Amino acid sequence: MRFHGTMRINGVGHLEIGGCDTVKLAGKYGTPLWIMDEEYIREKCRRFRKAFMEGGRRGDVAYASKAFLTLAMAAIINEEGLSLDVVSQGELYIALKAGFPPERIYFHGNNKSLDELKMAVKVGVGRIVVDNFYEIDLLEKAAGDRKVNIMLRVTPGVEALTHDYIKTGQEDSKFGFSIADGDALTAVNKVHGMKNIVLKGIHCHIGSQIFETRPFVEAADILLGFIRNIKHDFEIDMEELNLGGGFGIYYSPGDEPRDIASYADHIFHLVEDRAREYDLKMPKIIVEPGRIIAGPAGTTLYTVGSIKNIPGIRKYVSVDGGMTDNIRPALYQARYEAIIANRAGEEAVEPVTIAGKCCESGDLLIKDICLPEIESGDILGVSCTGAYGYSMASNYNKLPRPAVVLVREGTAELIVKRETPEDLIANEILPKRLAKDVDLPYASMS
Ligand SMILES: *Cc1c(COP(=O)(O)O)cnc(C)c1O
């Protein structure tokens, strides 16, 4: 397994993250458990700031909170001076609860409700990224006599080299106004005539887990052409160009992430060239990294339970979590690496398949991974689970969601408590006519 951030093997042969022994963390907090490496998160934020916001570059970096959002995460992102993307009232609420300044929030989504838009207007969200004609009408209503700054989300028609489910920039997408069929220009025309809506810029998001700089540069090129058309037709300069997120990370062999600075260099050069060529004001460039900030910062610890060996076929190693805490392998055939945290230095000797505990044959976390000889009771660490793990977690099979611990310089802090069986029925109402007096043999199962 490749090590990320502050991972290392400590003196007793255990996996250590943020100066904390992960085997001890598993003992103290139980498993499954997410470990988030605070130093890694802060380091990545700083690299993005440096590449896009410093050295004379006018840019902004908005962390896409859907990758991983808790109060603590929002507070860290705020301290690092990044902006924040939210896609729902729920994400907006958590950000505001953490004290995140609303003016540094971008509000996304292809079907925002009137209530969500009203809340966004009321709290003063910095940019609403408008996705479709229906939303323009809703927003005009929600804004009333306030002025609202927006960006328009467009589809540039770029196909990112990634899995079908996580590419979004092509024509056939549920997101955004198409440039090619003229909808995008019609949308500019529509908002241009509105008194309470101020068009600040153009947004696109081409996909996720992208390793190349080329799709970003191509998208920027297409958007600059569009911005030139806007200037021609309406005599306005777009002040902002938002190229979305999707920066790829290493999960398993074959993934080759690129340096953040190289994305920034390629994007800025292209935009500077085109702005000069088309006689446009150089726009502020915004990017929205999610996975690349949260992903490799997270490791999930599981306890190994039953082991089933089918000679000549496969050895199934079951852990105490699964698709409820990591849906990505089942959803997009995502690959992961793992390590036996209590014997981190041992050599891999046999291929096994890591299975979850959910009642689905497809609940396999890692198919065919080579590990040291594994035993029931071992602590398995799966790396790069910080993004789209906790945020996509469910209670399928009524598994309580795991806890999340933030580690840094030898200190571990619980930032999300483990759910209890009581939490599972917190919103349930048993009609009186169906209720029975029950006396459970334990006061609490937590
Ligand atoms: C999902 C999303 C992102 C973040 O994508 P990552 O692959 O996590 O970097 C950024 N912007 C928008 C609009 C998104 O939908």
The ligand as an ORCA input file, in Angstrom:
! r2SCAN-3c Opt
* xyz 0 1
  C     -18.320     17.054     -7.382
  C     -17.996     18.433     -7.795
  C     -16.736     18.965     -7.513
  C     -15.633     18.173     -6.849
  O     -15.233     17.084     -7.576
  P     -13.943     16.248     -7.083
  O     -13.823     15.157     -8.065
  O     -14.245     15.760     -5.719
  O     -12.790     17.187     -7.109
  C     -16.508     20.269     -7.858
  N     -17.455     21.034     -8.457
  C     -18.676     20.545     -8.745
  C     -19.674     21.413     -9.390
  C     -18.990     19.233     -8.443
  O     -20.195     18.753     -8.744
*
